[in-house]
Amino acid sequence: MLFENLPPVANGLPAALPPKNHPRLRVANRPSAANLVLAALPRKDYQRLLSGSLEPVTLTYGQVLYEPAGRIGYVYFPTDCLVSLLTAVDKSRTLEVGMVGNEGMVGMPMVLGIGVSAVQALVQGSGTALRMTAARFRTEFKQNPALQRALFHYTHLLMAQVSQTAACNRFHLAEERLARWLLMTSDRLQSDDFHLTHEFLAHMLGVRRVGVTKAASGLERKKLIVYSRGNIRILDRKRLEATTCACYQIVKDLQDSAQA
């Protein structure tokens, strides 16, 4: 496998504007359902899943949920954690192509009836999630129209994020991409402080560690962030948003509108 010769990331841790008529992911008034896909379900369906099919789990920074070409044993609905989707560039480099927070589900090939992951799913931010076995998900998805609608809507959002990320990685500078990545991470973790090493950021952005240093130093000189020993703090969010490329706002607007 392409990932087998990569350095273990955990050890290094501690477009077009969206159209106005895109699908909407309607969220019920249910504070206990911190995951927005589950929050879109009728109360009866959600309570039934919570009592019988969903299991609360804690996911830790650097934990690998799936490997490329590996079978999907569980699907995960993040509540306050963050999962990166990584693809292999070659035998020594990876690149993040998407991230999943409480807006979605990890294990989306299952929606298409595919039980194998095409990417590595790596926990980027520790926290909690609700998980369901792949076998139970297959059964539930077939018989639950509300879950189908919620996940079809999320598929649209994830595809938009992945395609915009591909364009961003091809055309934009590392500093702009780092700013976008920090903002997206902050949105999903609901925090301006997180721990990320140079090695981990290099995997996320698909650049060498020296490229991460240069990009982070540029943001520090502008007093947008503080970065020391893997600890990052966003100091000025508005100016960081002005520094990033348009890709961040395109994806954010699409997601915000879909959940309105």
C-alpha contacts under 8 A as a table, 3 or more apart, distances in Angstrom:
res1	aa1	res2	aa2	distance
1	M	4	E	5.55
1	M	68	P	7.63
2	L	5	N	7.05
2	L	88	A	6.32
2	L	90	D	6.61
2	L	91	K	5.16
3	F	6	L	5.40
3	F	68	P	7.69
3	F	88	A	6.67
3	F	91	K	6.37
3	F	92	S	7.63
4	E	91	K	7.72
5	N	91	K	6.12
5	N	92	S	6.49
6	L	91	K	6.63
6	L	92	S	5.19
6	L	93	R	7.06
7	P	92	S	7.76
8	P	11	N	5.54
8	P	12	G	6.95
9	V	12	G	5.13
9	V	13	L	6.44
9	V	62	G	6.67
9	V	199	E	7.34
9	V	200	F	6.32
10	A	13	L	5.09
10	A	14	P	7.32
10	A	61	Y	7.35
10	A	62	G	4.29
10	A	63	Q	6.92
11	N	14	P	7.09
11	N	62	G	7.92
12	G	197	T	6.84
12	G	199	E	5.97
12	G	200	F	6.59
13	L	61	Y	7.74
13	L	62	G	6.82
13	L	196	L	6.58
13	L	197	T	5.75
13	L	199	E	7.47
13	L	200	F	6.38
14	P	61	Y	7.89
14	P	195	H	7.44
14	P	196	L	7.57
14	P	197	T	7.38
15	A	163	S	7.99
15	A	164	Q	6.15
15	A	167	A	7.02
15	A	247	C	7.72
16	A	250	I	7.96
17	L	250	I	6.04
18	P	22	H	7.51
18	P	250	I	6.80
18	P	253	D	7.73
18	P	254	L	6.03
19	P	22	H	5.97
22	H	254	L	7.93
22	H	258	A	6.94
23	P	153	H	6.09
23	P	156	H	7.87
23	P	258	A	5.88
24	R	153	H	6.88
24	R	257	S	6.89
24	R	258	A	3.87
24	R	259	Q	5.76
24	R	260	A	7.00
25	L	37	V	7.77
25	L	40	A	6.69
25	L	150	A	6.28
25	L	153	H	6.13
25	L	154	Y	7.53
25	L	258	A	5.15
25	L	259	Q	4.84
25	L	260	A	7.47
26	R	40	A	5.47
26	R	258	A	7.58
26	R	259	Q	5.76
26	R	260	A	6.91
27	V	30	R	8.00
27	V	36	L	6.55
27	V	37	V	7.89
27	V	39	A	5.35
27	V	40	A	4.33
27	V	41	L	7.73
27	V	259	Q	6.63
27	V	260	A	8.00
28	A	39	A	5.58
28	A	40	A	5.47
28	A	41	L	7.20
28	A	42	P	7.38
28	A	43	R	8.00
29	N	39	A	7.67
30	R	33	A	5.72
30	R	39	A	6.30
30	R	43	R	7.88
31	P	34	A	6.41
33	A	36	L	7.07
33	A	38	L	6.21
33	A	39	A	5.09
34	A	38	L	7.85
34	A	39	A	6.98
34	A	79	T	5.20
34	A	80	D	7.76
34	A	102	N	6.79
35	N	38	L	5.53
35	N	39	A	6.08
35	N	77	F	6.26
35	N	78	P	6.14
35	N	79	T	4.99
35	N	102	N	4.62
35	N	103	E	6.07
35	N	104	G	7.03
36	L	39	A	4.72
36	L	40	A	6.21
36	L	102	N	6.06
36	L	103	E	4.97
36	L	104	G	6.64
37	V	40	A	5.36
37	V	41	L	7.24
37	V	77	F	7.81
37	V	102	N	8.00
37	V	103	E	6.42
37	V	104	G	5.83
37	V	105	M	7.42
37	V	147	L	7.81
37	V	150	A	5.71
37	V	151	L	6.81
37	V	154	Y	7.51
38	L	41	L	5.49
38	L	46	Y	6.51
38	L	77	F	7.88
38	L	147	L	7.78
38	L	150	A	7.93
39	A	42	P	7.88
39	A	46	Y	7.55
40	A	146	A	7.83
40	A	150	A	6.39
41	L	45	D	6.21
41	L	46	Y	5.87
41	L	146	A	5.82
41	L	147	L	6.46
41	L	150	A	7.46
42	P	45	D	5.40
42	P	46	Y	6.25
42	P	146	A	7.40
43	R	46	Y	5.11
43	R	47	Q	6.07
44	K	47	Q	5.31
44	K	48	R	6.17
45	D	48	R	5.14
45	D	49	L	6.25
46	Y	49	L	5.23
46	Y	50	L	6.08
47	Q	50	L	4.97
47	Q	51	S	6.12
48	R	51	S	5.32
48	R	52	G	6.22
48	R	53	S	7.75
49	L	52	G	5.32
49	L	53	S	4.89
49	L	54	L	5.73
50	L	53	S	6.12
50	L	54	L	5.09
50	L	55	E	7.53
51	S	54	L	7.03
53	S	132	M	5.94
53	S	133	T	7.87
53	S	136	R	7.07
54	L	130	L	5.71
54	L	131	R	5.40
54	L	132	M	5.09
55	E	130	L	5.31
55	E	131	R	5.19
55	E	132	M	6.40
56	P	128	T	7.06
56	P	129	A	5.84
56	P	130	L	4.47
56	P	131	R	6.38
57	V	128	T	5.72
57	V	129	A	5.47
57	V	130	L	6.05
57	V	131	R	6.97
58	T	126	S	7.56
58	T	127	G	5.73
58	T	128	T	4.44
58	T	129	A	6.36
59	L	63	Q	6.89
59	L	81	C	7.19
59	L	123	V	6.85
59	L	126	S	5.54
59	L	127	G	5.50
59	L	128	T	5.82
59	L	129	A	7.10
60	T	63	Q	5.57
60	T	123	V	6.44
60	T	125	G	7.09
60	T	126	S	4.46
60	T	127	G	6.62
61	Y	123	V	5.26
61	Y	124	Q	5.46
61	Y	125	G	5.34
61	Y	126	S	4.81
62	G	122	L	6.07
62	G	123	V	5.19
62	G	124	Q	6.18
63	Q	122	L	5.78
63	Q	123	V	5.22
64	V	67	E	7.19
64	V	120	Q	7.21
64	V	121	A	5.86
64	V	122	L	4.56
64	V	123	V	6.37
65	L	120	Q	7.50
65	L	121	A	5.29
65	L	122	L	6.07
65	L	123	V	7.42
66	Y	70	G	6.23
66	Y	71	R	7.40
66	Y	72	I	6.66
66	Y	117	S	6.62
66	Y	119	V	7.39
66	Y	120	Q	5.38
66	Y	121	A	5.09
66	Y	122	L	7.48
67	E	70	G	5.08
67	E	117	S	6.78
67	E	118	A	7.81
67	E	119	V	6.32
67	E	120	Q	4.49
67	E	121	A	6.71
68	P	87	T	7.99
68	P	116	V	7.83
68	P	117	S	5.46
68	P	118	A	4.86
68	P	119	V	4.59
68	P	120	Q	5.26
69	A	116	V	5.69
69	A	117	S	5.40
69	A	118	A	5.66
69	A	119	V	7.52
70	G	116	V	5.52
70	G	117	S	5.72
70	G	118	A	7.90
71	R	115	G	5.76
71	R	116	V	4.42
71	R	117	S	6.34
72	I	75	V	7.29
72	I	107	G	6.86
72	I	115	G	5.40
72	I	116	V	5.51
72	I	117	S	6.35
72	I	134	A	6.65
73	G	133	T	6.01
73	G	134	A	5.31
74	Y	107	G	7.34
74	Y	131	R	6.25
74	Y	132	M	5.43
74	Y	133	T	4.36
74	Y	134	A	4.87
75	V	105	M	6.90
75	V	106	V	5.66
75	V	107	G	4.92
75	V	108	M	7.82
75	V	131	R	5.55
75	V	132	M	5.44
75	V	133	T	6.42
75	V	134	A	6.26
75	V	137	F	7.53
76	Y	105	M	5.59
76	Y	106	V	4.99
76	Y	107	G	6.77
76	Y	129	A	6.29
76	Y	130	L	5.75
76	Y	131	R	4.35
76	Y	132	M	6.63
77	F	102	N	6.85
77	F	104	G	6.42
77	F	105	M	4.71
77	F	106	V	6.48
77	F	129	A	5.39
77	F	130	L	5.04
77	F	131	R	6.04
78	P	81	C	5.66
78	P	82	L	6.96
78	P	100	V	7.64
78	P	101	G	5.64
78	P	102	N	4.79
78	P	103	E	7.81
78	P	104	G	7.12
78	P	105	M	6.78
78	P	106	V	7.82
78	P	128	T	6.35
78	P	129	A	4.11
78	P	130	L	6.37
79	T	101	G	7.08
79	T	102	N	4.78
79	T	127	G	7.49
79	T	128	T	5.73
79	T	129	A	5.05
79	T	130	L	7.34
80	D	101	G	7.06
80	D	102	N	6.28
80	D	126	S	7.86
80	D	127	G	5.25
80	D	128	T	5.63
80	D	129	A	7.05
80	D	188	R	7.57
80	D	189	L	6.21
81	C	101	G	6.16
81	C	102	N	7.31
81	C	123	V	7.62
81	C	124	Q	7.69
81	C	125	G	5.19
81	C	126	S	5.20
81	C	127	G	4.15
81	C	128	T	5.71
81	C	129	A	6.94
81	C	188	R	7.69
81	C	189	L	6.43
82	L	99	M	7.02
82	L	100	V	5.82
82	L	101	G	4.74
82	L	102	N	7.72
82	L	123	V	5.97
82	L	124	Q	5.35
82	L	125	G	4.71
82	L	126	S	6.91
82	L	127	G	7.56
82	L	185	T	7.71
82	L	188	R	6.73
82	L	189	L	6.75
83	V	99	M	5.61
83	V	100	V	5.16
83	V	101	G	6.53
83	V	106	V	7.66
83	V	121	A	6.38
83	V	122	L	5.50
83	V	123	V	4.32
83	V	124	Q	5.18
83	V	125	G	6.86
84	S	96	E	6.51
84	S	97	V	7.84
84	S	98	G	6.05
84	S	99	M	4.40
84	S	100	V	6.43
84	S	120	Q	7.97
84	S	121	A	5.71
84	S	122	L	5.18
84	S	123	V	6.15
84	S	124	Q	5.93
85	L	96	E	5.65
85	L	97	V	5.81
85	L	98	G	5.06
85	L	99	M	5.75
85	L	100	V	7.82
85	L	119	V	6.05
85	L	120	Q	5.72
85	L	121	A	4.81
85	L	122	L	6.51
86	L	94	T	6.27
86	L	95	L	5.42
86	L	96	E	4.34
86	L	97	V	5.82
86	L	98	G	7.29
86	L	119	V	5.52
86	L	120	Q	5.03
86	L	121	A	6.44
86	L	122	L	7.48
86	L	204	M	7.54
87	T	94	T	5.60
87	T	95	L	5.49
87	T	96	E	6.36
87	T	97	V	6.73
87	T	118	A	7.82
87	T	119	V	5.24
87	T	120	Q	6.47
88	A	91	K	7.11
88	A	93	R	6.14
88	A	94	T	4.42
88	A	95	L	6.41
88	A	119	V	7.96
89	V	92	S	7.65
89	V	93	R	5.40
89	V	94	T	5.27
89	V	95	L	6.66
90	D	93	R	5.48
90	D	94	T	7.19
93	R	203	H	6.88
93	R	206	G	6.85
94	T	203	H	5.36
94	T	204	M	7.29
94	T	206	G	6.00
95	L	203	H	5.60
95	L	204	M	5.32
95	L	205	L	5.87
95	L	206	G	4.64
96	E	99	M	7.68
96	E	203	H	6.98
96	E	204	M	4.67
96	E	205	L	6.39
96	E	206	G	7.30
97	V	162	V	5.60
97	V	165	T	6.16
97	V	166	A	6.84
98	G	158	L	7.49
98	G	161	Q	6.57
98	G	162	V	5.42
98	G	165	T	7.15
100	V	103	E	6.97
100	V	104	G	5.97
100	V	105	M	6.85
100	V	106	V	6.75
100	V	188	R	8.00
101	G	104	G	6.09
101	G	105	M	7.82
101	G	188	R	5.31
101	G	189	L	7.50
102	N	105	M	7.74
102	N	188	R	6.83
103	E	154	Y	7.81
104	G	151	L	7.92
104	G	154	Y	6.26
105	M	108	M	6.56
105	M	151	L	7.99
106	V	121	A	7.81
107	G	110	M	6.02
107	G	117	S	7.30
108	M	111	V	5.46
108	M	112	L	7.44
108	M	155	T	7.59
109	P	112	L	5.32
109	P	113	G	6.55
109	P	114	I	5.04
109	P	115	G	6.46
109	P	116	V	7.00
109	P	117	S	6.67
110	M	113	G	4.82
110	M	114	I	4.95
110	M	115	G	5.57
110	M	134	A	7.56
110	M	137	F	7.99
110	M	138	R	7.34
111	V	114	I	7.27
111	V	141	F	7.67
111	V	151	L	7.47
113	G	138	R	7.73
115	G	134	A	7.71
117	S	120	Q	7.37
123	V	126	S	6.77
125	G	189	L	7.22
132	M	136	R	6.60
132	M	137	F	6.29
133	T	136	R	5.26
133	T	137	F	6.12
134	A	137	F	5.01
134	A	138	R	6.26
135	A	138	R	5.32
135	A	139	T	6.65
136	R	139	T	5.26
136	R	140	E	6.09
137	F	140	E	4.99
137	F	141	F	5.77
138	R	141	F	5.32
138	R	142	K	6.31
139	T	142	K	5.43
139	T	143	Q	6.59
140	E	143	Q	5.41
140	E	144	N	5.84
141	F	144	N	5.35
141	F	145	P	7.47
141	F	147	L	6.34
141	F	148	Q	6.12
142	K	145	P	7.64
142	K	148	Q	7.85
144	N	147	L	5.43
144	N	148	Q	6.38
145	P	148	Q	4.93
145	P	149	R	6.20
146	A	149	R	5.19
146	A	150	A	6.25
147	L	150	A	5.12
147	L	151	L	6.12
148	Q	151	L	5.30
148	Q	152	F	6.00
149	R	152	F	5.11
149	R	153	H	6.17
150	A	153	H	5.26
150	A	154	Y	6.28
151	L	154	Y	4.83
151	L	155	T	5.96
152	F	155	T	4.97
152	F	156	H	6.51
153	H	156	H	5.24
153	H	157	L	6.65
154	Y	157	L	4.97
154	Y	158	L	6.11
155	T	158	L	5.12
155	T	159	M	6.02
156	H	159	M	5.28
156	H	160	A	6.26
157	L	160	A	5.15
157	L	161	Q	6.25
157	L	254	L	7.27
157	L	255	Q	6.49
158	L	161	Q	5.00
158	L	162	V	6.10
159	M	162	V	5.11
159	M	163	S	6.08
160	A	163	S	5.29
160	A	164	Q	6.05
160	A	251	V	6.97
161	Q	164	Q	5.21
161	Q	165	T	5.99
161	Q	251	V	5.91
162	V	165	T	5.05
162	V	166	A	6.21
163	S	166	A	5.11
163	S	167	A	6.45
164	Q	167	A	5.14
164	Q	168	C	6.09
164	Q	247	C	6.26
164	Q	251	V	7.41
165	T	168	C	4.90
165	T	169	N	6.02
165	T	247	C	7.41
166	A	169	N	5.24
166	A	170	R	6.35
167	A	170	R	5.22
167	A	171	F	6.16
168	C	171	F	5.44
168	C	172	H	5.35
168	C	177	R	6.97
168	C	245	C	7.95
168	C	247	C	6.59
169	N	172	H	6.14
169	N	177	R	7.25
169	N	205	L	7.62
172	H	176	E	6.46
172	H	177	R	6.54
172	H	245	C	7.21
173	L	176	E	5.40
173	L	177	R	6.25
174	A	177	R	4.99
174	A	178	L	5.95
174	A	205	L	7.62
174	A	207	V	7.96
174	A	211	G	7.18
174	A	212	V	7.56
174	A	215	A	5.91
175	E	178	L	5.10
175	E	179	A	6.23
175	E	214	K	7.86
175	E	215	A	4.38
175	E	216	A	6.99
175	E	218	G	7.03
175	E	219	L	7.24
175	E	244	T	7.67
176	E	179	A	5.14
176	E	180	R	6.28
176	E	243	T	6.39
176	E	244	T	4.44
176	E	245	C	5.51
177	R	180	R	5.02
177	R	181	W	6.06
177	R	205	L	7.40
177	R	244	T	6.67
177	R	245	C	7.06
178	L	181	W	4.98
178	L	182	L	6.08
178	L	205	L	7.32
178	L	215	A	6.93
178	L	216	A	7.53
178	L	244	T	7.83
179	A	182	L	5.20
179	A	183	L	6.24
179	A	219	L	7.93
179	A	240	L	6.33
179	A	241	E	7.38
179	A	243	T	6.90
179	A	244	T	5.12
180	R	183	L	5.23
180	R	184	M	6.18
180	R	241	E	7.64
180	R	244	T	5.38
180	R	245	C	6.90
180	R	247	C	7.46
180	R	248	Y	5.44
181	W	184	M	5.18
181	W	185	T	6.08
182	L	185	T	5.09
182	L	186	S	6.03
183	L	186	S	5.01
183	L	187	D	6.12
183	L	237	R	7.94
183	L	240	L	7.89
183	L	241	E	7.48
183	L	248	Y	7.70
184	M	187	D	5.13
184	M	188	R	6.38
184	M	248	Y	7.31
185	T	188	R	5.32
185	T	189	L	6.07
186	S	189	L	5.24
186	S	190	Q	5.38
186	S	191	S	5.18
186	S	192	D	5.53
186	S	193	D	7.76
187	D	190	Q	5.11
187	D	191	S	7.19
191	S	194	F	7.39
192	D	232	I	7.94
192	D	233	R	5.56
192	D	234	I	5.17
192	D	235	L	7.90
193	D	231	N	7.32
193	D	232	I	5.69
193	D	233	R	4.49
193	D	234	I	6.65
194	F	231	N	5.96
194	F	232	I	5.46
194	F	233	R	6.72
195	H	230	G	5.31
195	H	231	N	4.43
195	H	232	I	5.99
196	L	200	F	6.25
196	L	201	L	6.64
196	L	230	G	4.80
196	L	231	N	6.16
196	L	232	I	6.98
197	T	200	F	5.23
197	T	201	L	6.27
197	T	229	R	7.27
197	T	230	G	4.37
197	T	231	N	7.66
198	H	201	L	5.14
198	H	202	A	6.00
198	H	209	R	5.77
198	H	212	V	6.29
198	H	213	T	7.29
198	H	230	G	6.97
199	E	202	A	5.09
199	E	203	H	6.44
199	E	209	R	6.24
200	F	203	H	5.20
200	F	204	M	6.36
201	L	204	M	4.91
201	L	205	L	6.04
201	L	209	R	7.91
201	L	212	V	6.77
202	A	205	L	5.29
202	A	206	G	5.51
202	A	207	V	5.05
202	A	208	R	5.65
202	A	209	R	5.57
202	A	211	G	7.74
202	A	212	V	6.20
203	H	206	G	5.23
203	H	207	V	7.05
207	V	211	G	5.83
207	V	212	V	6.92
208	R	211	G	5.19
208	R	212	V	6.69
209	R	212	V	5.03
209	R	213	T	6.32
210	V	213	T	5.00
210	V	214	K	6.23
211	G	214	K	5.14
211	G	215	A	6.18
212	V	215	A	5.18
212	V	216	A	5.95
213	T	216	A	5.27
213	T	217	S	5.89
214	K	217	S	5.17
214	K	218	G	6.22
215	A	218	G	5.17
215	A	219	L	6.55
216	A	219	L	5.19
216	A	220	E	6.16
216	A	227	Y	7.25
217	S	220	E	4.92
217	S	221	R	6.08
218	G	221	R	5.23
218	G	222	K	6.56
219	L	222	K	5.22
219	L	223	K	6.43
219	L	224	L	5.48
219	L	225	I	6.04
220	E	223	K	4.84
220	E	224	L	5.75
220	E	225	I	5.17
220	E	226	V	5.86
220	E	227	Y	7.27
221	R	224	L	7.64
222	K	225	I	7.97
223	K	226	V	7.36
223	K	235	L	6.96
223	K	236	D	7.48
224	L	234	I	6.18
224	L	235	L	5.16
224	L	236	D	5.06
224	L	237	R	7.26
224	L	239	R	6.83
224	L	240	L	5.96
225	I	232	I	6.80
225	I	233	R	5.48
225	I	234	I	4.50
225	I	235	L	5.05
225	I	236	D	7.14
226	V	231	N	7.81
226	V	232	I	5.64
226	V	233	R	5.21
226	V	234	I	6.68
226	V	235	L	7.07
227	Y	230	G	6.50
227	Y	231	N	5.54
227	Y	232	I	4.52
227	Y	233	R	6.63
228	S	231	N	5.23
228	S	232	I	6.71
234	I	237	R	6.38
236	D	239	R	5.62
236	D	240	L	6.16
237	R	240	L	4.93
237	R	241	E	6.12
238	K	241	E	5.13
238	K	242	A	6.39
239	R	242	A	4.87
239	R	243	T	6.21
240	L	243	T	4.96
240	L	244	T	6.32
241	E	244	T	5.37
242	A	245	C	7.86
244	T	247	C	7.94
244	T	248	Y	7.09
245	C	248	Y	6.48
246	A	249	Q	5.61
246	A	250	I	6.29
247	C	250	I	5.16
247	C	251	V	6.35
248	Y	251	V	5.58
248	Y	252	K	6.14
249	Q	252	K	4.91
249	Q	253	D	5.79
250	I	253	D	5.39
250	I	254	L	6.32
251	V	254	L	5.19
251	V	255	Q	6.24
252	K	255	Q	5.15
252	K	256	D	6.00
253	D	256	D	5.11
253	D	257	S	5.99
254	L	257	S	5.30
254	L	258	A	6.14
255	Q	258	A	5.12
255	Q	259	Q	6.35
256	D	259	Q	5.30
256	D	260	A	6.18
257	S	260	A	5.09
